[in-house]
Amino acid sequence: MSDQTLNLEFTEFDLPNGLHCILYQDNTKPNVCVMPAYQVGSKDEVKGQKGIAHLFEHMMFQGSENVSKTGHFDSVMKAGGTCNAFTGFDSTVYFDLLPSNKLELALWLESDRMNSLNITQTNLDNQISVVLEEKKQVMDNIPYGTMTSNYLMNVFKGSQYEISVIGLEEDIKSFTVKEALNFHNNYYSPENCVLMISGDINIEKTKDLINKYFGSINKKNLIQREENIITELKKNDSMTVEDNVQLSIVSVCFQIPGEESREDFDLEYFTEIIANRESSRLHKKYVYEKNLFKSVHANKICLKEAGILIIFAMLNPGTDTEQAAKILNDEVKLFYESEINDREFERIRNQLEFRDVTKNLIMNNISIETVKNYMNFKDTSLINSSFKKFSKVTKADVKETVKRYLIDRNNFTLNYIPKIKIQ
């Protein structure tokens, strides 16, 4: 492991209106990242409004009280910067990356759209069309595009994580101006926002600017969050989807604890050892030696309150989906029953620690990680210690977590197979 470590220092304070502010000063480059993150995501959507959090991310770029419809993008790009946003299950995050002498511009733009949006029927209809087209492009009309939504629907059935972030088409088409206005009034307020500013800043001057642009915003949010009840899978289940694909994919999915849990770190070792490298067990045995799989991988969907671990294999022609699912399940059991090589384990530990540290040396990543850590765990210092958690993981921890969550629990198998062509 590199002797490089993180010791990032943050300045935190609250405005009287409830806005929590986090400042990180790094004067090595003349750039600044302004990141308002709202504690609202698809998890907070009510029945009949699945997709409104993501739609609203689009609406936030449609103009506000003092900014024209394309004004936010135009202003940031003219200043030599970029801006964007993303919606998750637990939050919606906006960011402006600019030269540091344009900090005040970004604060004005963000405060204006927090305070008052230009929500018209024309803007709403336009963005509904944009989102529906996006849904077609990233889900409906591409091979295997609905896999993630099927994972969620079956592993998190009945919970607030059940529906994918992009939402349901029938709900998206039905959104009204009143619903959009209510959403902005309820969730886009100072007390439901974390404002992170990082980069080439002066702490005291930045505090003054934040107070100048956000201090007078006094919106009272009316949030009523539904409890997110995650229930364990009651039985082993499976689903087969016929899709416009050339090769079948088999995914075996397990419900696991959420991000930053001890098990989250344990399972990073498991995914690397079993599938995520050319020397991994599944690659060597089933891609190279037996030639049953074209490829194999393991990844995690990590959310605040729960997660999914997925092992998936793209099958070579002639490999049966039931055979593949049995192989994946058997290999999980074999992992638990067999020894983990000391040298392999140490190498993976070093790589995981290094990956974690280097990821968080980039300003935008620092901001995203810190905002998430504060919103989910009220602890900005987690960024400094997460890589150390990898060093605490033992081989016994990994095997115990695999047994508890991947062997002793029910799982869900999702098969994608080529559509049968009718002659």
matplotlib code that plots the C-alpha trace (Angstrom):
import matplotlib.pyplot as plt

x = [0.0, 1.2, 2.1, -0.1, -3.1, -6.0, -6.2, -8.7, -10.0, -13.5, -15.1, -18.8, -21.5, -25.3, -27.1, -30.1, -32.4, -31.0, -28.6, -25.7, -22.5, -19.2, -16.1, -12.9, -10.0, -7.4, -5.5, -3.3, -5.4, -7.5, -10.8, -13.8, -16.6, -20.0, -22.3, -25.7, -27.1, -30.8, -31.8, -34.5, -34.3, -36.6, -36.9, -39.1, -41.5, -45.1, -47.3, -48.3, -45.3, -42.5, -39.8, -40.6, -37.2, -35.3, -37.7, -37.2, -33.4, -34.2, -36.6, -33.9, -32.2, -35.3, -34.9, -35.7, -36.8, -33.7, -32.2, -33.5, -34.4, -30.8, -29.2, -27.7, -25.8, -24.9, -23.6, -21.4, -20.0, -19.3, -17.3, -15.2, -16.9, -19.2, -22.3, -24.4, -26.5, -27.5, -30.4, -30.1, -32.4, -31.4, -30.4, -30.2, -26.9, -26.0, -22.6, -20.8, -17.1, -15.6, -12.5, -12.3, -12.8, -16.4, -17.5, -19.9, -21.6, -22.2, -23.6, -26.0, -27.2, -27.8, -29.5, -31.8, -33.1, -33.4, -35.6, -37.8, -38.1, -39.8, -42.2, -44.6, -46.7, -44.5, -41.3, -42.8, -44.1, -40.7, -38.8, -41.3, -40.6, -36.8, -37.0, -39.2, -36.6, -33.8, -35.7, -35.9, -32.2, -30.8, -33.4, -36.1, -34.3, -30.9, -29.9, -30.1, -31.3, -34.0, -31.7, -31.2, -34.9, -35.6, -33.0, -34.6, -38.2, -37.5, -34.9, -36.4, -40.1, -42.4, -39.7, -38.9, -36.0, -38.3, -38.7, -35.6, -34.7, -35.9, -39.4, -42.5, -43.6, -47.3, -46.4, -43.9, -46.5, -49.1, -47.0, -48.7, -47.4, -49.0, -47.2, -43.9, -44.5, -45.3, -42.2, -40.0, -41.7, -41.5, -37.9, -35.9, -35.3, -32.2, -32.9, -33.1, -29.9, -26.2, -24.0, -20.4, -17.8, -14.4, -11.2, -9.4, -11.3, -10.8, -12.9, -14.0, -14.8, -16.7, -18.8, -19.7, -20.8, -22.9, -24.7, -25.2, -26.9, -28.5, -29.1, -32.3, -34.0, -36.6, -38.6, -40.1, -40.1, -43.1, -41.4, -43.2, -40.9, -42.3, -40.5, -38.3, -39.1, -36.7, -37.9, -35.8, -36.5, -39.0, -37.8, -35.3, -36.9, -36.1, -37.2, -36.5, -36.7, -36.6, -34.7, -33.1, -29.7, -27.2, -26.0, -27.7, -26.8, -27.5, -27.4, -27.6, -28.6, -28.3, -29.7, -26.9, -26.4, -26.0, -23.0, -20.4, -21.5, -18.7, -20.1, -19.8, -16.0, -15.9, -17.7, -15.3, -12.7, -15.2, -16.1, -12.4, -11.4, -14.3, -14.8, -13.4, -9.9, -8.5, -6.9, -10.2, -11.7, -14.6, -12.6, -9.9, -12.3, -15.2, -13.9, -10.5, -10.5, -14.0, -15.1, -18.7, -18.8, -17.8, -17.3, -18.1, -18.3, -19.5, -20.7, -22.7, -25.6, -24.8, -27.6, -28.0, -30.2, -29.5, -27.7, -27.6, -24.6, -24.8, -22.8, -23.5, -22.1, -22.5, -22.8, -21.2, -23.6, -24.5, -24.3, -27.6, -29.0, -29.9, -26.4, -24.9, -27.0, -26.0, -22.4, -22.6, -24.3, -22.0, -18.9, -20.2, -20.4, -17.0, -15.5, -16.7, -15.5, -12.0, -9.0, -8.2, -4.6, -2.6, -0.7, -3.8, -5.6, -2.8, -2.5, -6.2, -6.1, -3.4, -5.3, -8.6, -6.8, -5.0, -8.2, -10.0, -7.3, -6.7, -10.4, -10.7, -7.8, -10.0, -11.9, -15.3, -15.0, -14.1, -17.2, -19.6, -18.2, -18.3, -21.8, -23.0, -21.3, -22.9, -26.4, -26.4, -24.2, -23.8, -20.0, -17.8, -14.6, -15.5, -13.6, -10.4, -10.9, -12.8, -9.5, -8.4, -11.5, -10.1, -7.0, -9.2, -10.9, -9.7, -10.2, -12.5, -14.6, -15.0, -16.0, -18.4, -20.2, -20.4, -22.0, -24.4, -25.6, -24.9, -25.3, -27.7, -30.2, -32.6, -31.5, -33.0, -31.8, -32.4, -32.0, -31.8, -32.1, -32.3, -35.8, -37.1, -37.5, -40.7, -40.2]
y = [0.0, 3.5, 5.5, 8.2, 8.9, 11.2, 13.9, 16.3, 19.1, 20.5, 23.6, 23.1, 25.5, 26.0, 29.1, 30.2, 28.9, 25.3, 25.2, 23.0, 24.2, 22.2, 24.0, 22.3, 24.5, 23.4, 26.2, 24.1, 24.7, 27.8, 25.9, 25.6, 23.1, 24.3, 21.4, 21.8, 18.4, 17.9, 15.1, 13.8, 11.0, 8.4, 6.8, 9.7, 9.5, 8.5, 6.1, 7.7, 9.9, 7.4, 9.4, 12.9, 13.3, 12.6, 14.7, 17.5, 17.4, 18.3, 21.0, 22.7, 23.7, 25.2, 28.7, 30.5, 33.9, 35.8, 33.2, 32.3, 28.9, 28.0, 30.6, 28.3, 26.2, 29.3, 31.3, 28.5, 27.6, 31.2, 31.5, 28.5, 25.9, 22.9, 21.9, 18.8, 16.8, 13.3, 11.8, 8.7, 6.8, 8.8, 12.3, 14.7, 16.4, 19.4, 20.7, 23.6, 23.4, 26.8, 28.9, 30.1, 33.7, 32.7, 31.4, 34.2, 33.4, 29.8, 30.8, 33.3, 30.7, 28.0, 30.3, 31.6, 28.2, 27.0, 30.0, 30.2, 28.0, 28.8, 25.9, 26.2, 23.7, 24.2, 23.5, 20.6, 19.0, 19.5, 17.8, 14.9, 14.3, 14.5, 12.0, 9.6, 9.7, 9.1, 6.1, 4.6, 5.2, 3.9, 1.2, 0.2, 0.1, -1.3, -4.9, -5.9, -2.3, -3.4, -5.6, -3.1, -2.3, -6.0, -6.5, -3.7, -4.8, -8.3, -7.9, -4.8, -5.7, -3.5, -1.1, 2.5, 1.1, -1.1, 1.3, 2.5, 6.2, 7.0, 6.0, 4.6, 5.8, 6.1, 8.3, 10.4, 11.2, 12.3, 14.8, 18.2, 21.7, 21.6, 18.4, 19.9, 23.1, 21.1, 19.0, 22.1, 23.7, 20.6, 19.4, 22.3, 24.3, 25.3, 22.9, 19.9, 20.9, 20.4, 23.0, 21.8, 24.2, 22.9, 24.1, 27.4, 29.4, 31.6, 30.3, 33.5, 35.2, 32.1, 32.2, 35.8, 34.9, 32.0, 34.2, 36.9, 34.5, 31.9, 33.6, 35.3, 32.2, 31.1, 28.3, 25.8, 22.4, 20.1, 16.7, 13.6, 10.7, 7.2, 4.6, 2.5, -1.1, -3.6, -7.2, -10.3, -12.5, -15.1, -17.7, -18.4, -16.9, -16.5, -14.6, -15.0, -12.2, -12.6, -9.7, -8.5, -9.9, -12.3, -14.0, -15.1, -13.5, -15.1, -13.0, -14.3, -11.5, -11.3, -8.7, -7.3, -4.5, -0.9, 1.2, 1.9, -1.2, -3.6, -6.2, -3.6, -3.7, -7.5, -8.1, -5.9, -8.6, -11.3, -9.7, -9.2, -12.8, -14.6, -12.7, -9.2, -10.0, -12.3, -14.3, -14.6, -18.0, -17.8, -16.3, -18.9, -21.9, -20.9, -18.3, -19.8, -23.4, -24.7, -22.0, -22.0, -18.2, -15.4, -13.1, -13.0, -10.2, -9.3, -5.9, -4.2, -1.7, 0.2, 2.3, 3.9, 1.3, -1.9, -3.2, -5.9, -8.1, -9.4, -12.2, -12.3, -14.4, -13.8, -17.3, -18.8, -20.5, -23.9, -23.1, -23.6, -20.9, -23.4, -24.9, -21.4, -20.4, -23.7, -23.0, -19.5, -20.7, -23.7, -21.4, -19.1, -22.2, -23.4, -19.9, -20.3, -23.9, -23.3, -21.4, -17.8, -17.4, -15.1, -13.5, -12.9, -11.4, -9.0, -7.9, -7.2, -5.3, -3.0, -2.5, -1.6, 0.8, 2.5, 2.7, 4.3, 6.9, 7.9, 8.2, 10.7, 12.9, 14.4, 17.5, 16.5, 13.1, 14.6, 16.8, 13.9, 11.6, 14.2, 15.3, 11.7, 10.9, 13.9, 13.3, 9.6, 9.3, 13.0, 12.4, 14.2, 12.6, 9.2, 10.1, 10.0, 6.6, 4.5, 3.2, 2.1, -0.1, -2.3, -3.0, -4.2, -6.9, -10.4, -13.5, -14.9, -11.7, -12.2, -15.9, -15.2, -12.4, -14.6, -17.4, -15.1, -13.1, -15.2, -18.8, -18.7, -16.3, -16.7, -15.1, -14.0, -15.2, -13.1, -14.6, -12.7, -14.9, -14.2, -13.7, -16.7, -15.8, -17.1, -18.3]
z = [0.0, -0.8, 2.3, 0.9, 3.2, 3.4, 6.1, 4.6, 6.8, 6.5, 7.9, 8.7, 9.9, 9.6, 8.5, 10.7, 7.9, 8.3, 5.3, 6.3, 4.7, 4.2, 3.0, 1.8, 0.9, -1.6, -3.3, -5.5, -8.6, -9.5, -9.6, -7.4, -7.1, -5.8, -4.9, -3.5, -2.6, -1.6, 0.6, -1.7, -4.2, -5.7, -2.3, -1.3, -4.1, -3.4, -5.3, -8.7, -8.8, -9.5, -11.4, -10.2, -8.4, -11.6, -13.7, -11.3, -11.7, -15.4, -14.3, -12.2, -15.5, -17.1, -15.7, -12.4, -11.2, -12.6, -15.0, -18.4, -19.6, -20.8, -18.5, -16.0, -18.6, -20.6, -17.7, -16.4, -19.8, -20.7, -17.4, -18.5, -16.4, -16.6, -14.6, -14.3, -11.8, -10.9, -9.0, -6.8, -4.5, -1.4, -2.8, -5.8, -6.4, -8.5, -9.2, -10.9, -11.7, -12.5, -12.2, -8.6, -9.5, -10.6, -7.2, -6.7, -10.0, -9.1, -5.7, -7.3, -9.8, -7.2, -4.7, -7.4, -8.4, -4.8, -4.1, -7.2, -10.3, -13.6, -13.6, -16.6, -18.5, -21.5, -19.6, -17.9, -21.1, -22.7, -19.9, -19.7, -23.4, -22.7, -19.8, -21.7, -24.5, -22.0, -20.6, -24.1, -24.7, -21.4, -20.7, -23.1, -26.4, -25.6, -25.0, -21.3, -20.6, -18.1, -16.0, -13.1, -12.9, -12.7, -10.0, -7.9, -8.5, -7.3, -4.6, -2.9, -3.6, -1.5, -0.4, -1.5, -3.5, -5.7, -8.7, -10.6, -10.3, -13.8, -12.7, -14.4, -17.8, -16.9, -13.8, -15.8, -18.4, -15.8, -13.8, -13.4, -12.8, -9.3, -8.4, -9.6, -7.6, -4.5, -5.0, -5.2, -2.2, -0.1, -0.8, -2.3, 0.9, 2.9, 5.7, 3.3, 1.5, 2.1, 0.3, -0.3, -1.7, -2.4, -4.1, -4.3, -1.8, 1.2, 4.1, 5.6, 2.3, 1.2, 4.4, 3.7, 0.1, 1.2, 3.7, 1.1, -1.4, 0.8, 4.1, 3.2, 1.7, 4.3, 2.8, 5.3, 3.8, 4.4, 4.1, 5.1, 4.4, 4.1, 6.1, 3.8, 4.9, 3.5, 3.8, 3.2, 0.2, 1.4, -1.1, -3.9, -7.0, -10.7, -13.7, -17.4, -19.9, -23.7, -25.2, -28.4, -27.4, -29.0, -25.9, -22.7, -19.3, -15.9, -12.8, -9.3, -6.9, -3.1, -0.7, 1.4, 4.0, 2.9, 2.1, 4.8, 6.7, 7.7, 5.3, 2.5, 2.9, 3.3, 0.1, -1.9, -1.3, -2.3, -5.6, -6.5, -5.6, -7.2, -10.4, -11.1, -12.5, -15.0, -12.3, -10.4, -9.7, -12.1, -14.9, -14.8, -14.5, -16.7, -19.2, -20.0, -19.0, -19.6, -22.1, -20.7, -20.1, -22.4, -19.4, -15.7, -13.2, -9.7, -8.5, -5.9, -5.9, -2.7, -1.2, 2.2, 3.8, 1.8, -1.2, -3.9, -4.7, -8.3, -9.9, -13.6, -16.4, -20.2, -21.6, -24.6, -27.1, -25.8, -22.1, -20.4, -18.1, -15.3, -15.6, -15.3, -12.3, -10.5, -11.2, -9.7, -6.6, -6.2, -6.6, -3.8, -1.5, -2.7, -1.9, 1.7, 2.1, 0.5, 1.8, 0.6, -0.5, 1.8, -1.0, -3.1, -0.1, 0.6, -3.0, -3.2, 0.2, -1.2, -4.5, -2.6, -0.3, -3.2, -5.3, -2.4, -1.6, -5.3, -6.0, -3.3, -4.4, -7.2, -6.1, -7.5, -6.0, -2.6, -2.8, -3.8, -1.2, 1.6, 0.8, 0.8, 4.1, 5.8, 4.4, 5.1, 8.2, 9.5, 9.4, 6.9, 8.3, 6.8, 3.7, 5.7, 7.2, 4.6, 3.1, 6.5, 6.9, 4.1, 6.2, 9.1, 7.0, 7.7, 5.6, 8.4, 8.1, 4.4, 4.7, 7.5, 5.6, 2.5, 4.6, 6.3, 3.3, 0.2, 1.4, 4.4, 2.6, -0.3, -3.6, -6.9, -10.4, -13.5, -16.9, -20.2, -23.3, -27.0, -28.3, -30.2, -33.8, -35.3, -38.8]

ax = plt.figure().add_subplot(projection="3d")
ax.plot(x, y, z, "-o")
ax.set_aspect("equal")
plt.show()
